[in-house]
Amino acid sequence: MQGTIATFDPGTRSGTLLLDDGSELAFGADAFDRSGLRLLRLGQRVSIDAEPGGAVRRVLIPGIA
């Protein structure tokens, strides 16, 4: 699943994504920490790994392993 960073708070390491279907999805610090990233920018294109229930497991930058 892919989307765009709508909000990101570096202090809490959490934010929201605007998915390609127009829906918004929140992610927490755990999902950001699993990504190995240090920062996300508003408008940045990302993909996510999601749990079967839909919770975000990890935020990834497309094309970067």
LINLINRA-V783607 format. One record per helix or strand of 3 or more residues. SS is the DSSP state (alpha for helix, beta for strand). FROM is the first residue (numbers start at 0). TO is the last residue. If there is no record, write none. Layout:
# LINLINRA-V783607
SS&FROM&TO  SS&FROM&TO
This chain:
# LINLINRA-V783607
beta&1&8  beta&13&18  beta&23&26  alpha&28&34  beta&44&49  beta&55&59
